[in-house]
């Protein structure tokens, strides 16, 4: 059994083009940077994982350059000659030696799980609770910045039965104009779909009070991270003031951050993202305390490619309920993919892969083509 031990860890920064500019409050994505990790055992089997960041350092404090550097220098020494099935023990050791670095930890943990599942020739979800869902509702983000284009895009998605939940990014620009933009889209497709909005921390409390009142009247079903991450008290006041759900995303990173949000009722829902939580084990813990507190869950995305998207789909399939569905649409925004497989969407839901590991086969030629030199 010596061949199950970890022999090598490689990481790569990859820059993938997207099909259209994707506008957020803090940046506009035209190329998405991701990190790929490949952990190899002594028999040559590989575990593959991915984390993505948004807009360099503009979204959060993890950049692809820092993730790669910290995995290579500080985490990899704790992996060599270990057995992947002990991923929980390994990550506990890593946590004692490496503070923070949640994206880097997620990258490593998920590669360990993928390899452990491949060594046993089972789907990865069997290693963290087992699958509940064969498919999950899939939202699409309308973020072109143009009302007419967004309406046309939404109608195309509805006709193709790909998405009937739409998120609008409205943190960039004039709040009044952005809310009118939301109103036009609800008029056009609101009867056939559910609409949510994401402010990406861009509003102050005064702006939020004014605009959320209008959005609630329009029928928006969820308001995502309207205030900066530090403003717990403001988020609590908004939650108490309005009936529409106030969702914490950027503020809900670690288990301890999320516990504080729940304790202070600084929102009534949280967005899960394995990368921002530090991996699957922490994501499951956060989902558990949110469920116990009666918080709604949303299956979020860091706009991962097919590798990371399959990881999110796998862990989300083991969580009992997502009040607001999921938004793991990342691969649909890319012009190309790094795997031989693609995601499957049927009747507005993403299908959960049942192949061994996370259900992906890495395309090494594509990795070589897109990796950063």
Rosetta blueprint (number, residue, H / E / L):
1 X L
2 X H
3 X H
4 X H
5 X E
6 X E
7 X E
8 X E
9 X E
10 X E
11 X E
12 X E
13 X E
14 X E
15 X E
16 X E
17 X E
18 X E
19 X E
20 X E
21 X E
22 X E
23 X E
24 X L
25 X L
26 X L
27 X L
28 X E
29 X E
30 X E
31 X E
32 X E
33 X E
34 X E
35 X E
36 X E
37 X E
38 X E
39 X E
40 X E
41 X E
42 X L
43 X L
44 X L
45 X L
46 X E
47 X E
48 X E
49 X E
50 X E
51 X E
52 X E
53 X L
54 X L
55 X L
56 X L
57 X L
58 X L
59 X L
60 X L
61 X L
62 X L
63 X L
64 X H
65 X H
66 X H
67 X H
68 X H
69 X H
70 X H
71 X H
72 X H
73 X H
74 X H
75 X H
76 X H
77 X H
78 X H
79 X L
80 X L
81 X L
82 X L
83 X E
84 X H
85 X H
86 X H
87 X H
88 X H
89 X H
90 X H
91 X H
92 X H
93 X H
94 X H
95 X H
96 X H
97 X H
98 X L
99 X L
100 X L
101 X L
102 X H
103 X H
104 X H
105 X H
106 X H
107 X H
108 X H
109 X H
110 X H
111 X H
112 X H
113 X H
114 X H
115 X H
116 X H
117 X H
118 X H
119 X H
120 X H
121 X L
122 X L
123 X E
124 X H
125 X H
126 X H
127 X H
128 X L
129 X L
130 X L
131 X L
132 X L
133 X L
134 X L
135 X E
136 X E
137 X E
138 X E
139 X L
140 X E
141 X E
142 X E
143 X L
144 X L
145 X L
146 X L
147 X H
148 X H
149 X H
150 X H
151 X H
152 X H
153 X H
154 X H
155 X H
156 X H
157 X H
158 X H
159 X H
160 X L
161 X L
162 X L
163 X L
164 X L
165 X E
166 X E
167 X E
168 X E
169 X E
170 X L
171 X L
172 X L
173 X L
174 X L
175 X H
176 X H
177 X H
178 X H
179 X H
180 X H
181 X H
182 X H
183 X H
184 X H
185 X H
186 X H
187 X H
188 X H
189 X H
190 X L
191 X L
192 X L
193 X L
194 X E
195 X E
196 X E
197 X E
198 X E
199 X L
200 X L
201 X L
202 X L
203 X L
204 X L
205 X H
206 X H
207 X H
208 X H
209 X H
210 X H
211 X H
212 X H
213 X H
214 X H
215 X H
216 X H
217 X H
218 X H
219 X L
220 X L
221 X L
222 X E
223 X E
224 X E
225 X L
226 X L
227 X L
228 X L
229 X L
230 X L
231 X L
232 X H
233 X H
234 X H
235 X H
236 X H
237 X H
238 X H
239 X H
240 X H
241 X H
242 X L
243 X L
244 X L
245 X E
246 X E
247 X E
248 X E
249 X L
250 X L
251 X L
252 X L
253 X L
254 X L
255 X H
256 X H
257 X H
258 X H
259 X H
260 X H
261 X H
262 X H
263 X H
264 X H
265 X L
266 X L
267 X L
268 X L
269 X E
270 X E
271 X E
272 X E
273 X L
274 X H
275 X H
276 X H
277 X H
278 X L
279 X L
280 X H
281 X H
282 X H
283 X H
284 X H
285 X H
286 X H
287 X H
288 X H
289 X H
290 X H
291 X H
292 X H
293 X L
294 X L
295 X L
296 X E
297 X E
298 X E
299 X E
300 X L
301 X L
302 X L
303 X L
304 X L
305 X L
306 X H
307 X H
308 X H
309 X H
310 X H
311 X H
312 X H
313 X H
314 X H
315 X H
316 X H
317 X L
318 X L
319 X L
320 X L
321 X L
322 X L
323 X L
324 X L
325 X L
326 X E
327 X L
328 X L
329 X L
330 X H
331 X H
332 X H
333 X H
334 X E
335 X L
336 X L
337 X L
338 X L
339 X E
340 X L
341 X L
342 X L
343 X L
344 X L
345 X E
346 X E
347 X L
348 X L
349 X E
350 X E
351 X E
352 X L
353 X L
354 X L
355 X L
356 X L
357 X E
358 X L
359 X L
360 X L
361 X L
362 X E
363 X L
364 X H
365 X H
366 X H
367 X H
368 X H
369 X H
370 X H
371 X E
372 X L
373 X L
